[in-house]
Amino acid sequence: MQTSEMVEYIKSWISDYCKSMPKEPDALVIGISGGIDSSVTSTLCALTGKKTIVLSMPIKQIKEQHNLSLKHQEWLKNKFKNVESYLINLDNVFKSFKTSLTQFDNEHGMANSRARLRMTTLYQTAASNNGIVVGTGNKVEDFGVGFYTKYGDGGVDISPIADCTKSQIWEMGKYLGVLEEIVKAQPTDGLWDDGRTDVRQLGMTYEELEKAMKNPNSSGYKKYLEIRKKNLHKMNPIPICKMKND
């Protein structure tokens, strides 16, 4: 499928899904980080013509990342009249949360808590606008290595780009005219004070991960399987204790 066809297909899918719901939502709600995934997804939502609400939700954010988020907000609003944008600073909320849980402090847990606070904010926004929360995860993250926060950025109502590879999303970004500095930026989940990249956390580039997902003979396949195994609990259904029949 050509990039232009992918854009039209996803745009139509979002619209059709909304119309198929028992009560059609009035708004599409998205958190934007300044990264390529959320930038492309929010643009696709805006293309549907439906009210699109984009939220920038910094929590001790690296300045460069936050600035890209704000720039994308402005770009969207200038391009689409159906876009509303909000800056909701969650620094104090996170600080209060962390202070209340000093006896349970854990760096990785607190990083994930940032994503969960953002998820809660998105759902409150959706509730007040009769909207749905739109996910920004891609195929590599959501179904390859499970690189997302359970009940955080993984907590959404629909996932329009979850069957697209990172490479395809980069191409869509270029096609849609997303800001070049966003397209070229190093991917990061924005959950760490030091701004660590996805490559640093995963130990593999997205290009290497895509090759491994397609080819068991690729050099990175073993590493890919190790990451996938560690995160498989996120991708599998919640385990249920099945009762024996009497």
SULSULRA-V412985 format. One record per residue. N is the residue number from 0. RES is the residue in three letters. OMEGA is omega in whole degrees, 0 to 359 (none if undefined). D_CENTER is the distance of its C-alpha to the mean C-alpha in whole Angstrom. Layout:
n->N res->RES omega->OMEGA d_center->D_CENTER
n->N res->RES omega->OMEGA d_center->D_CENTER
This chain:
n->0 res->MET omega->179 d_center->23
n->1 res->GLN omega->182 d_center->23
n->2 res->THR omega->180 d_center->20
n->3 res->SER omega->179 d_center->22
n->4 res->GLU omega->178 d_center->22
n->5 res->MET omega->180 d_center->18
n->6 res->VAL omega->180 d_center->17
n->7 res->GLU omega->182 d_center->20
n->8 res->TYR omega->181 d_center->19
n->9 res->ILE omega->178 d_center->16
n->10 res->LYS omega->180 d_center->17
n->11 res->SER omega->180 d_center->20
n->12 res->TRP omega->179 d_center->18
n->13 res->ILE omega->180 d_center->16
n->14 res->SER omega->182 d_center->19
n->15 res->ASP omega->180 d_center->21
n->16 res->TYR omega->180 d_center->19
n->17 res->CYS omega->180 d_center->19
n->18 res->LYS omega->182 d_center->23
n->19 res->SER omega->182 d_center->23
n->20 res->MET omega->179 d_center->22
n->21 res->PRO omega->174 d_center->25
n->22 res->LYS omega->184 d_center->25
n->23 res->GLU omega->180 d_center->23
n->24 res->PRO omega->178 d_center->20
n->25 res->ASP omega->186 d_center->21
n->26 res->ALA omega->173 d_center->18
n->27 res->LEU omega->185 d_center->14
n->28 res->VAL omega->185 d_center->12
n->29 res->ILE omega->172 d_center->9
n->30 res->GLY omega->179 d_center->8
n->31 res->ILE omega->186 d_center->8
n->32 res->SER omega->189 d_center->8
n->33 res->GLY omega->177 d_center->11
n->34 res->GLY omega->184 d_center->9
n->35 res->ILE omega->183 d_center->9
n->36 res->ASP omega->181 d_center->6
n->37 res->SER omega->178 d_center->6
n->38 res->SER omega->179 d_center->10
n->39 res->VAL omega->182 d_center->10
n->40 res->THR omega->180 d_center->9
n->41 res->SER omega->178 d_center->10
n->42 res->THR omega->178 d_center->13
n->43 res->LEU omega->178 d_center->14
n->44 res->CYS omega->180 d_center->14
n->45 res->ALA omega->180 d_center->16
n->46 res->LEU omega->180 d_center->18
n->47 res->THR omega->183 d_center->19
n->48 res->GLY omega->178 d_center->21
n->49 res->LYS omega->175 d_center->20
n->50 res->LYS omega->182 d_center->19
n->51 res->THR omega->182 d_center->16
n->52 res->ILE omega->180 d_center->15
n->53 res->VAL omega->182 d_center->12
n->54 res->LEU omega->170 d_center->12
n->55 res->SER omega->188 d_center->12
n->56 res->MET omega->183 d_center->13
n->57 res->PRO omega->171 d_center->14
n->58 res->ILE omega->182 d_center->16
n->59 res->LYS omega->188 d_center->18
n->60 res->GLN omega->171 d_center->16
n->61 res->ILE omega->187 d_center->18
n->62 res->LYS omega->183 d_center->19
n->63 res->GLU omega->180 d_center->18
n->64 res->GLN omega->182 d_center->15
n->65 res->HIS omega->180 d_center->15
n->66 res->ASN omega->178 d_center->18
n->67 res->LEU omega->178 d_center->15
n->68 res->SER omega->180 d_center->13
n->69 res->LEU omega->178 d_center->16
n->70 res->LYS omega->179 d_center->18
n->71 res->HIS omega->175 d_center->15
n->72 res->GLN omega->182 d_center->16
n->73 res->GLU omega->179 d_center->19
n->74 res->TRP omega->180 d_center->19
n->75 res->LEU omega->182 d_center->17
n->76 res->LYS omega->178 d_center->20
n->77 res->ASN omega->185 d_center->23
n->78 res->LYS omega->185 d_center->22
n->79 res->PHE omega->180 d_center->21
n->80 res->LYS omega->182 d_center->23
n->81 res->ASN omega->182 d_center->21
n->82 res->VAL omega->171 d_center->18
n->83 res->GLU omega->180 d_center->19
n->84 res->SER omega->181 d_center->17
n->85 res->TYR omega->173 d_center->17
n->86 res->LEU omega->180 d_center->17
n->87 res->ILE omega->182 d_center->17
n->88 res->ASN omega->183 d_center->18
n->89 res->LEU omega->181 d_center->18
n->90 res->ASP omega->183 d_center->20
n->91 res->ASN omega->177 d_center->23
n->92 res->VAL omega->180 d_center->21
n->93 res->PHE omega->179 d_center->20
n->94 res->LYS omega->178 d_center->23
n->95 res->SER omega->178 d_center->25
n->96 res->PHE omega->182 d_center->23
n->97 res->LYS omega->179 d_center->23
n->98 res->THR omega->180 d_center->27
n->99 res->SER omega->184 d_center->27
n->100 res->LEU omega->182 d_center->26
n->101 res->THR omega->181 d_center->28
n->102 res->GLN omega->179 d_center->30
n->103 res->PHE omega->183 d_center->27
n->104 res->ASP omega->178 d_center->25
n->105 res->ASN omega->187 d_center->23
n->106 res->GLU omega->182 d_center->21
n->107 res->HIS omega->178 d_center->18
n->108 res->GLY omega->180 d_center->18
n->109 res->MET omega->176 d_center->18
n->110 res->ALA omega->178 d_center->15
n->111 res->ASN omega->179 d_center->13
n->112 res->SER omega->176 d_center->15
n->113 res->ARG omega->180 d_center->13
n->114 res->ALA omega->181 d_center->10
n->115 res->ARG omega->176 d_center->12
n->116 res->LEU omega->178 d_center->14
n->117 res->ARG omega->178 d_center->11
n->118 res->MET omega->179 d_center->10
n->119 res->THR omega->179 d_center->14
n->120 res->THR omega->179 d_center->14
n->121 res->LEU omega->181 d_center->12
n->122 res->TYR omega->175 d_center->14
n->123 res->GLN omega->178 d_center->17
n->124 res->THR omega->179 d_center->17
n->125 res->ALA omega->181 d_center->16
n->126 res->ALA omega->183 d_center->19
n->127 res->SER omega->181 d_center->21
n->128 res->ASN omega->186 d_center->20
n->129 res->ASN omega->183 d_center->21
n->130 res->GLY omega->174 d_center->17
n->131 res->ILE omega->180 d_center->14
n->132 res->VAL omega->183 d_center->11
n->133 res->VAL omega->180 d_center->8
n->134 res->GLY omega->182 d_center->5
n->135 res->THR omega->181 d_center->3
n->136 res->GLY omega->177 d_center->4
n->137 res->ASN omega->185 d_center->8
n->138 res->LYS omega->182 d_center->11
n->139 res->VAL omega->181 d_center->12
n->140 res->GLU omega->189 d_center->9
n->141 res->ASP omega->185 d_center->9
n->142 res->PHE omega->177 d_center->13
n->143 res->GLY omega->186 d_center->15
n->144 res->VAL omega->178 d_center->14
n->145 res->GLY omega->183 d_center->12
n->146 res->PHE omega->177 d_center->10
n->147 res->TYR omega->180 d_center->8
n->148 res->THR omega->176 d_center->10
n->149 res->LYS omega->183 d_center->12
n->150 res->TYR omega->175 d_center->12
n->151 res->GLY omega->175 d_center->9
n->152 res->ASP omega->174 d_center->6
n->153 res->GLY omega->180 d_center->8
n->154 res->GLY omega->184 d_center->10
n->155 res->VAL omega->178 d_center->9
n->156 res->ASP omega->177 d_center->12
n->157 res->ILE omega->180 d_center->11
n->158 res->SER omega->186 d_center->9
n->159 res->PRO omega->184 d_center->10
n->160 res->ILE omega->185 d_center->9
n->161 res->ALA omega->175 d_center->9
n->162 res->ASP omega->179 d_center->13
n->163 res->CYS omega->177 d_center->13
n->164 res->THR omega->178 d_center->13
n->165 res->LYS omega->179 d_center->12
n->166 res->SER omega->179 d_center->15
n->167 res->GLN omega->180 d_center->15
n->168 res->ILE omega->175 d_center->12
n->169 res->TRP omega->180 d_center->14
n->170 res->GLU omega->177 d_center->17
n->171 res->MET omega->178 d_center->16
n->172 res->GLY omega->178 d_center->15
n->173 res->LYS omega->182 d_center->18
n->174 res->TYR omega->182 d_center->20
n->175 res->LEU omega->180 d_center->18
n->176 res->GLY omega->177 d_center->19
n->177 res->VAL omega->183 d_center->16
n->178 res->LEU omega->184 d_center->18
n->179 res->GLU omega->181 d_center->19
n->180 res->GLU omega->175 d_center->18
n->181 res->ILE omega->179 d_center->15
n->182 res->VAL omega->184 d_center->15
n->183 res->LYS omega->183 d_center->17
n->184 res->ALA omega->175 d_center->16
n->185 res->GLN omega->181 d_center->15
n->186 res->PRO omega->177 d_center->11
n->187 res->THR omega->181 d_center->11
n->188 res->ASP omega->176 d_center->9
n->189 res->GLY omega->183 d_center->11
n->190 res->LEU omega->187 d_center->12
n->191 res->TRP omega->181 d_center->16
n->192 res->ASP omega->183 d_center->19
n->193 res->ASP omega->176 d_center->20
n->194 res->GLY omega->184 d_center->16
n->195 res->ARG omega->183 d_center->17
n->196 res->THR omega->176 d_center->15
n->197 res->ASP omega->181 d_center->13
n->198 res->VAL omega->179 d_center->16
n->199 res->ARG omega->182 d_center->18
n->200 res->GLN omega->184 d_center->16
n->201 res->LEU omega->183 d_center->17
n->202 res->GLY omega->179 d_center->20
n->203 res->MET omega->174 d_center->19
n->204 res->THR omega->178 d_center->18
n->205 res->TYR omega->177 d_center->15
n->206 res->GLU omega->179 d_center->18
n->207 res->GLU omega->179 d_center->20
n->208 res->LEU omega->179 d_center->18
n->209 res->GLU omega->177 d_center->18
n->210 res->LYS omega->181 d_center->22
n->211 res->ALA omega->179 d_center->22
n->212 res->MET omega->182 d_center->20
n->213 res->LYS omega->189 d_center->23
n->214 res->ASN omega->179 d_center->26
n->215 res->PRO omega->180 d_center->27
n->216 res->ASN omega->181 d_center->29
n->217 res->SER omega->184 d_center->27
n->218 res->SER omega->183 d_center->28
n->219 res->GLY omega->186 d_center->24
n->220 res->TYR omega->181 d_center->24
n->221 res->LYS omega->179 d_center->26
n->222 res->LYS omega->178 d_center->23
n->223 res->TYR omega->180 d_center->20
n->224 res->LEU omega->179 d_center->22
n->225 res->GLU omega->179 d_center->23
n->226 res->ILE omega->181 d_center->19
n->227 res->ARG omega->181 d_center->18
n->228 res->LYS omega->181 d_center->21
n->229 res->LYS omega->185 d_center->20
n->230 res->ASN omega->185 d_center->17
n->231 res->LEU omega->180 d_center->18
n->232 res->HIS omega->178 d_center->18
n->233 res->LYS omega->186 d_center->15
n->234 res->MET omega->179 d_center->15
n->235 res->ASN omega->175 d_center->19
n->236 res->PRO omega->179 d_center->20
n->237 res->ILE omega->179 d_center->21
n->238 res->PRO omega->180 d_center->25
n->239 res->ILE omega->175 d_center->27
n->240 res->CYS omega->181 d_center->31
n->241 res->LYS omega->181 d_center->33
n->242 res->MET omega->178 d_center->36
n->243 res->LYS omega->176 d_center->39
n->244 res->ASN omega->178 d_center->41
n->245 res->ASP omega->none d_center->45
